[in-house]
Amino acid sequence: MFYTMAVIEFLVAEKESVMSIHRWLNNVYCLSAVDKRTVSCWASQIPGSEKDQAELRDICLSGEPTTTVTWALLQRAGELI
């Protein structure tokens, strides 16, 4: 689903209509494509989509991994094993 949402976000930024996006998804994903109502709902959640001002931006991340291995975690894992 994440890929589908990313495709929808990209096509909204390219100023494609909901019908055009749905048609594109059907051509690519066939039976696995989301329906037109879902495309419309997801497209409307993209900031700026209602004013044709949507733009793609990278998500700001700190650069740190979302998970880390610490000595305490390794010890706890050893205890559980």
ZAVO-382319 format. One record per residue (C-alpha): residue number from 1; x, y, z. Coordinates in pm, whole numbers. Example, Ala and Ser with C-alpha at 12.3 -4.5 7.8 and 13.67 -1.06 7.14 Angstrom:
REM residues 2
  resi       X       Y       Z
     1    1230    -450     780
     2    1367    -106     714
END
This chain:
REM residues 81
  resi       X       Y       Z
     1       0       0       0
     2     287     237      71
     3     397     222    -292
     4      45     295    -413
     5      22     601    -188
     6     363     719    -312
     7     248     682    -674
     8     -70     875    -598
     9     131    1149    -426
    10     364    1175    -725
    11      79    1189    -979
    12    -109    1451    -774
    13     208    1662    -774
    14     214    1618   -1153
    15    -140    1763   -1151
    16    -309    1445   -1278
    17    -683    1406   -1217
    18    -826    1137    -988
    19    -971     956   -1289
    20    -636     961   -1467
    21    -457     835   -1155
    22    -712     556   -1112
    23    -676     456   -1476
    24    -297     447   -1441
    25    -317     233   -1126
    26    -555     -10   -1297
    27    -316     -47   -1591
    28     -22    -119   -1362
    29    -173    -309   -1068
    30    -474    -469   -1244
    31    -691    -645    -984
    32    -470    -525    -697
    33    -540    -158    -770
    34    -735      46    -517
    35   -1076     175    -624
    36   -1148     527    -748
    37   -1300     634    -416
    38    -980     537    -231
    39    -769     724    -486
    40    -987    1031    -437
    41    -966    1007     -56
    42    -588     959     -53
    43    -531    1232    -312
    44    -735    1479    -107
    45    -512    1412     197
    46    -201    1535      16
    47    -121    1892     126
    48    -193    2142    -153
    49    -383    1893    -368
    50    -709    2089    -362
    51    -536    2400    -500
    52    -314    2218    -756
    53     -16    2325    -546
    54     100    1985    -422
    55     474    1934    -433
    56     703    1649    -347
    57     939    1693     -54
    58    1180    1469     126
    59    1082    1381     478
    60    1314    1547     727
    61    1484    1282     935
    62    1759    1318    1190
    63    1983    1064    1018
    64    1980     837    1320
    65    1846     484    1273
    66    1497     425    1402
    67    1624     126    1600
    68    1952      84    1778
    69    2130    -202    1944
    70    2262    -120    2286
    71    2460    -326    2534
    72    2152    -343    2759
    73    1940    -482    2474
    74    2203    -744    2392
    75    2219    -851    2756
    76    1840    -871    2777
    77    1830   -1080    2458
    78    2092   -1310    2605
    79    1882   -1352    2919
    80    1575   -1442    2716
    81    1762   -1700    2510
END
